[in-house]
Amino acid sequence: MAQATPPSWKDFGKSASDLLSKDFPLQGNQLEVKTKAPNNVAFKVAGTRDAKSNTINGDIEGKFVDPKNGVTFTQTWTTSNILKTQVELENQIAKGLKLDIQGHLLPATQAKTALVTAIYKQPSLHTRAVLDVFKGPTFTADAVVGRDGFLFGAESTYSVPSGSVTRYALGLGYAAPSYTVTLHGLANLSVFSASYYHKVNSDVEAGAKAIWDSKSTTSNVGLEVGAKAYLDNTAFVKAKINNAGIFVLGYTQALRPGVKASFGVALDTQKLNEVSATGTGVSAHKVGTSLVFEA
């Protein structure tokens, strides 16, 4: 039986992570506008007004995609005056090989970063190698192998100046058509996490994640559980709660083709009668909105 290409290391457990993190706009008010020209040039303008500081941060992005030749060029300029350039070449050198070159420049201080990434994927194998040119340099490599739904992944970072491995991690998982289960050993096997995602039916999804830090002063395990339910083909609601008593609710509605609105609220159930967190003056609860236009 033909084997599918496994997920990348960074997407290991992605279904559960997306369920518990996406579509909960809580940091303020977000606006995103996406447009696409007939010649495969796409533009995106995004901005967020922070609920605490009232500052507005955003970026403008232009992207050109040439699918015939496997070339993608992206240029971004942020309100922090950071210039970002990304060039992607896919299946140019060999089938299944993708080269990704990224550079960031902060003109005010001349600070810069450069990342060169090579990704190779085939049935049962997904590997990646990243060279951080100016930070160290450091070299990071990861790989995920899969067979009959079982997944095994590993990651390590090598520092050229020190000549040593500075970080490593392992992961195990199983992916079935309707559910996935993953285990991680991160931060040099000092932080352990387990997660699962279950597509109960076409309208309901559920998931949970547990994290334990062996170096923490407490032996407590952080636990978060959530669910997503489609109300109809234009709207869905999501909810999650963690062992700290933070309950989060998100609602997303497609107002019309290309227009989507999301609303989020987070309540500290242990401080429902408090307007702000004790002694901080900061609200004990959070609320946010997101509006996306796409044409």
N, C-alpha and C positions, 0 to 999 in steps of 0.2 A: 504494500500500500504506500502511495506517495506521501511523504512527510511534508508538513507545512513549515514555512519559515517561522521560527520562534520570535517572540518579541525581543526588542533590544533590552539591554540591562536597565536603562533609565525608564523603560516602560514595564518593567517587571512589577506586577501588581497594579498596573495602571487603572484597571476597571474599578477596583475598590477605592483607589486614591481619587479618581475623578468623581465618583459618587459622593465621597465625603468632603470634597473641596470645591468643586465647580458649582456655578449657579447659585452662590451665596454672596451677593454683593454687600459687604458689611463695612468697608473702609471709607465710604462716602458716596458721592454721586459720580457715575461713570458714563461716558459717552463715546461711542465708536462709530465711525462712518467708513464704509468700504465701497469702492467703486472699481469697475473693470472696463478697460477700453477694448475695442475689437482686435487690437494688435497684441493681445496678451500682456498688456501693461496694467498692473493693478495698483491702486492707491489706498492707503489706510491712514486715517487720522484718529487718534485716541487720546482721551484726557480723563483725569480723575481729580475730583476735588476732595481733599482729605478732610474727614469729619472733625479731626482734632485740631489741626493747624489752619484749616481753611485754605491752604495752598493748593494750587492747581498744577499738576504735572502731566505732561503729555508727550507725544511724539508724532511725527509725520513720516510715513514710509512709502517708498515706491519700489515695486517689484516687477521684473521682467522675466517671463517664463518662455523658454523655447523647448517644448516637450519633444519635438522631433529630434533635436540634437542633445537633449538631456542637460540643458544649461539653465540655471536660475541665477539672476543677479538682483540683490536687494540692497537698498540704501536707506538708512534711517537717520533722522536728526531729532534729538530730544530737547525738551525745555531746559535740561541741565547742561545743554551745549555739548552733548556727546555725539560724535559722528560715528555711525556704525556701517560697515560694509561687509557684505557676505556674498561669496561666489560658490555655487554648487555645481559640480560636474558629475553626472550619473551615467554609468555604463559607457563611459568614454574610453577608458583604458582596458577594462575587462567587464564582462557581464556580471552584474551583482555588486560591482565596486562603485562607491560614491565618495568623491572628495569634497570636503567642505572647508573653505578658508574664510575665517572671520577676523576682522580688525576693528578695534575701537580706538578713537582718538579724542582726547579732551584738549582742545586748542588752548584754553586758558592756562593750563599747567604743562602742556605737552606730554601728559601721561598717556600711555598707549598700551594696548594688549593685542596679542595676535595668537590665534588658535588655528592649528592645521589638523583636520580630522579626516580619517579614512574609515569608511564603513563598508564591510563586506558581508553579504548575506546570501545564503543558499538554503535549500531545504534542510532542516534540522540544525542550522547554524546561523548565528547572528553575532558578528564581532565588530569591535570599534577600537580605534587607537587615536589618542588625542595628544598633540604636542603643544604645550603652552610655552611659546617662544621666550617671552620676557619674564615670566614668573618662574625663576629657577635657572634654566628651563626645567620643566617637569614633564614626565611622560606618563599618561594614563591609558591603560588597556583594560577592556572588559570583553566578555564573551558569554553567550547563552547558547546552550545546546538543548535540543528537544527531540523526543521520540515518543510516539503514541500518547501524547498529552503530558508526559512528564518533562519537567524543565529543570535545568541546573545552570546557575550563572555564577560568575566571579568577576571581581574588579580589583585592580591594584594600581597604585601610583608610585612612580619611581622618581626621586629627586636626583638630577644630574650632579649638582654641586656637592651634595652630601654622599652621593653614591649609595643610597639606601632606599628601601621601600618605606614610604611614609604613611601609606594607607592601604588597607585591603578589606574586602567584604565578600561574603558568600550568600547565595540565595538558592532556595529550592521551591518548586511549585508544581501544580498540576492544573491543566486547563481542559475543561470539558465544554461541550457546546453551550450549556446553560449555567456553568459556574466555574470559578477559578479559586484556587487556594495558594497562597504564597507565604514563605518564611524567609526572613532576612537576618543576617548577622552583619551589622554595620560597624563603622568606626573601630576598625581592627578587632572585630568580634566582641565589642564591649556593649553595643546596643542591639537588642533583639526585637524583632517585630513579626507579627503574624497577621494576615488579613485574608478575608474571603469576600467574594462577590457572587451574588446569585440572581440570575434573571428568572424570577418566579414564573412570570408569564409575559405576554406582550405588553402589559400595562404596568407591571410592578417589578421593581428591582430592590434588592436589599444587600447590605454589606456591613462589615465591621473591621476594626483594626485595633490591635493591642501592641503596646510598646513598653519595653522594660530596659532601663539603663542600669547596667551592673555597677557603674561608678557613682550613681546617685547616692546622696546621703539617706534617702528613704528607699525602702524596698517595694514601693507601690508600683503597680502596673497601670499605665495610662490606657484607658479603654474608650473607644468611640464607636457608636453604632448609628446607622442611618438607612433611609429608604427613599425611594422615588416612585411616584405614581402619576401616570398620565391620566388627565381628566377627560381629554378628547385629543383630536389630532392637532390642536393648536396650543395646548396648555398642559403644564405639569407642575406638581408641587413636590418639594423635597424637604425632609426633616432629618435632623441628627441631634444626638445628645452625647455628652461625654461624662466621665466619672467625676468631673469637677462641678457638675451641675449646670453646665452651659448648654442651653437648648437653642437650636438654630433652625429657622424656618425660611425656605426660599420658594418663590413662586415666579414662574416664567410664562409669558403669554405672547404668542405671535399675533400682533395686532393686524397685520396684513402681510402679503408676501414681501420679504425683505426688511420688515420692521419687527423687532423683538424687544420686549420690555421685561426686566427682571426686578424683583423686590426681595430684600432680605432683612431679617431681624434676628438678633441674638439676645437672649435673656439669661441673666445669671439667676437661676432659680433659688439660690441661697440668699439673694439680695433683692427680692422682688419689691420690697417696700422702700428701698433706697434709691434716691435719684442719682447719686454718684457713689463710686467706690469709696469706702471709708478712708478719710484722711488724704485723698488724692485730688478731689474735685473733678475727677474724670468720670464720665457716665458709666454706670455699672452695666448698661445695656447698649447695644449698637443697632443701627438701622442704616440701610443703604439702598441705592437704586442703580440700575444699569439700563441704558437704551442703546440699541444697535440698529444702524441703518445699513443695508447692503443692496447694491444695485449692479 
